[in-house]
Amino acid sequence: MAKDSNIHMPSGMGGLVRYYDEYKSKIEISPKAVIVMIVVVIIIEAFLHARGI
């Protein structure tokens, strides 16, 4: 058996660090807008690839 010592384990979160779960950004983009931007970039890339640029 271990001797009685003055070492105490942290209670509560078990040593885990908690960050803010809900972060509000000043810039919010809807998922539909992101998909539209991705499609536009793919079309531009395909056009430039077809032109040989």
C-alpha angles and dihedrals in degrees: 000000000000120000119251105266138175094248113119126187117228112259128214114031098024095237095306118139116229120210127189108287096198114049117179114210123203089225116059122180121188118235091242091057091051091052091048091051091050092050091049091051091049091051092049091048092050091049093050091046091051091050091051095240 
